Amino acid sequence: MTICWNADNRPVLAVETMPHLKSAAIGFFIKLGSRHESDSLAGASHFIEHMIFKGTETRSAREIAESFERMGGQLNAFTSKEYTCVYARILDEDLYEALEIIIDMLMNAKISEKDMQVEKDVVLEEINMYEDTPDELIHDVFNRKLWQDHAMGTPILGSTDSVTNFDREQIYNFYHQKYVPSNMIVAIAGNVDENKVHDYIEEHLVRSRANSDVIKQPLILTTTYTPFMHSVAKDTEQVQLCVGTSGLSYHDERRFTLNVLNSILGGGMSSRLFQSIREELGLAYSVYSAHANYSDTGSFSISIGTSPNKVNKFFGALQNELEKFTSSGVTYEEINRTQKLMKSSLYMGMESVINRMTRLGKSILMYGRAVPVEEIVTEINKVDAAMVQDLAHVLFKQKPLSLAAIGNENILTSIHQSFAKNCRV
């Protein structure tokens, strides 16, 4: 059973009771991500996520870590483009101790100058690590150009310059403005009493800090898609390529069709790209397609790492697969297999308490309600071959594709030329 409380100037609380379990999962979703940042604050949401683990007025970073390990629980967090999530999994008997610690972290983070200097070094090393991982970096390279001149294109980690220049007052004020109860969604799943949870949140979170008006930043993405070819020179053995276009928001009714399209094209081992590019042609170890949906925009991309001498053959094979997708469409068998795969993934995911909590929190965040799994399955089952082919035509034919590449400087020009010849016809 799922119960949701939503009132003005209060956090949204959603609780899914699972009395057959001996555990519970907690998620605090703060409506703050990298797209809410100005240039000088690039990476601040992620940095604050780090800082809330550094201690409060009443407990140190070590005490936070030891408290959860003493419970046998797990505590973690992540930052995305549109929200930050702090989450935990614990035994049901430790629910309220875990809630007390997390609320203290969220509402009373110390953010001292000394801790900031230490954590700057940690985040700078995280940025360095990311820069040294081309198969991950390529997506940031693509996004920077796709959403150029908008915070959506800014890396979630920020940049070396922006993180180095953070000052304590700037970060603390940003934290204090955004980490307020009315800007949060609390999702809890497991063996819990929903009324006791509600009373606890009401007493300890709602009253922890007076709600202030959350400063609204311009969120609407008004720029239109402009095709591009962009590359970054790095001394690498492989070339990392990301071919893509703008996608759909998570409000777009075609998002279920996109899920099916993506799965058939490059979502798994039976996908067309995997079977063609890897299994038949041996052009790559990893090749896949992916889509990202946000509140007012999205992206669709195809990624591969391959040797420089195989790039031209890859672009030709890719164009051939996209042509088949748009001209011949997909088969009933592919549709049926994908729908069953997605259905099983959804229902199997429901067997995990952490998955249930995450799905619940994101559902409230995106749609303002707990969307039943059965409703999603119904929408997926409505997708047919004609719908997939129509959307493929929109993505791959109505507008030219774009390219992001990472590789040795002396081959980048030839990569652009090969892409223009094969994939922009």
Buried (B, 14 or more C-beta within 10 A) or exposed (E): EBBBBEEEEBBBBBBBBBEEBEBBBBBBBBBBBBBBBEEEBBBBBBBBBBBBBBBBEEBEBEEBEEBBEEBEBBBEBEBBBBBBBBBBBBBBEBBBBBBEBBBBBBBBBBBBEEBBEEBBEEBBEBBEEBBEEBBEBBBBBBBBBBBEEBBBBBBBBBBBEBBEBBEBEEBBEBBBBBBBBBBBBBBBBBBBBBEEBBEBBBEBBBEBBEBEEBEEEEBEBEBEBEBBBBBBEBEBEBBBBBBBBBBBBBEBEBBBBBBBBBBBBBBBEBBBBBBBBBEEBEBBEEBBBBBBBBBBBBBBBBBBBBEBEBBBBBBBBBBEBBEBBBEEBBEEEBBEBBBEBBBEEBEEBBEBBBBBBBBBBBBBBBEEEBBEBEEBBEBBBEBBBEBBBBBBBBBBBEBBBBBBBBBBEEBBEEBBEBBBEBBBE
